[in-house]
Amino acid sequence: MENVTIRPARLEDARGLAELLRATGWFTRMEAEKPDDTAARVLAHLRQCLNDNSHLVLVAAGATGSILGYLAVHWLPYLFLPGPEGYVSELFVTPEARGQGIGEHLLAEGVTAARARGCCRLQLVNGKQRESYRRGFYLQNGWQERDQMANFVFDLG
């Protein structure tokens, strides 16, 4: 991971984050909107995440300042757990930078931040069709797949 810096996201990272997300090709809603609209939406969401201490967004920046990847974690104070839980909602690395350890380092920084906050665990959802799932990325990094849980969504839009 030469010449890569892991740091907290800043508002000026919004356009680079939007470009990274659009480059994945995974989000049909994003493909239907103009790049400037994506960047504006990412900026609004990033502003909300940076507004208080209930979220952490980390970026992996290359030597030129380009965004090579990012991690978003949200701190959830579940009443039934002995400490908060961190929910890793997003971990993305640009196609060109994959395989260089960037995702692993972002994830490790998220774990460090969770420990510093007194969290008792982290969780995430990974699509089984994703390459990261198929190659066992999270298992190789010490995560355990829960076999007795189901993930549900209720689409509001």
N, C-alpha and C positions, 0 to 999 in steps of 0.2 A: 504494500500500500504506500509506495513511495509517492511523495508530493501530493498526498491527499490529507486534508484536515477535516476532522469531525468537529462541528461547532453548532451552537444553537442557531436556528433559522432567524433571519431578519426579514423585514417587510420587502426589502429590495430583492429578495430571493424569489418572490412570487412568480415572475415571468419564467425564470429558469425551472422552477417546480412545475409550472404549467406545461412547459415544453417537454419536460421529462415524462409527465403523465400522458401527454398526447402521443409521444413517441412509442409508448407501449402498445398502442392499438387495441387495448382491452376494453375501452369504454365507448360504447356506441353513442351515448348522449354527447360525449365530448367531440366525437367526429362530426356531429351535426352542427356544432357551433363554431363561430369564428375564433381564431386563436386569441384575439384581443378580449373576447368575451370569457374565454377560459381563464386567461391571466387575471382579469378583473374579479372573477369568482374566487379563484385561488387566493388572491390578495385579501378579499373580504373574509374568507375562512381563516387565513393565516393571521390576520389582524385579531380575529376572535380568539384564536389559540394563544396568541402572545399577550392578550389582554389581562389574563390572570394566571394563577399558579396551578390550574387544574389540567394543564396540557403541557407536553414537551414535544417540540419539533426540532429534530437534529438534521443537519445536512452534511453530506460529504462533498467538500469542495475541492476541485482540482487546482493545480498550480496556477492556472489562469483565472481562477474564481468560478469556473463553470460548475454547475450542480451535477454531480455524478450519481447521487442517491440521496434518499432521505428516509427518516423514521418518524412516525407520529405515535405518541403514547398519551393516553388519557387516564388520569388518576381517579379511581372510583371508590368512594368510601362505603363499601358494603357493610351493613349493620351486623351481619352474621359472621363476619371474618374478624380475626384478631388484629388486622391491619388493613390498609387500603389494598386494592388490586390495581395493577396497571394493565390497561387494555391497549395492546399494540394494534392500532387500526390500519397502519400503512407502513410498508417497507418496500421501497422500489429502488432499483439501480438501473441506470441506463444500459441498453443492450451492449454498447461498446465497453462498458466498465465491468460487466459481469465476470465472475470467475477470478477477480483480483482481491477478494477478501473484504470488499467494502460493506456488503450486507452483514457479514459476520461482525465487523467492527461497529457498525451502527447498532446492531442488536446487543452487543456487549456493553456499549455505552448506555443503552436503555436499561439493561439489567443493573448497571452501576447506579444510575439515577433512581431506580426503584428501591434499591437497598438503602440509599441515602434518605429516601422519604419514609422508610419504615414499612414498605409494602411487604405483604406476606406472600404474594405470588404475582405473576404476569400471565396473561392469556392472549391468544390471538386466534384468528380464523384464517385458514389457508385453503384456497380452492384445490381440490384433488386433481383438477386438470392442469394446474400450473406446473411448470418445469421444476420450481423449487420444491414442491411437494413430491413429485416423482423421483427426484434425486435425493430426497431425505434431508434437505437443508436444515430444517428445524430439529429433527432427531439428532443429526450430527452435532448440533450446537447445544445439546442437553435438554431440549424440550421433550415433553411426553404428549402423545396423542391420546385424547380421552375417547375411549370406546363406548362409554355409556351416556354420552351427551349428544344431543342433536342441536343443530344451529338453525334457527328460524328467522325469517324476516317478514315484516308487514310493510309492504310498499305503499307509501302515502302519495305517490305522485305518478 
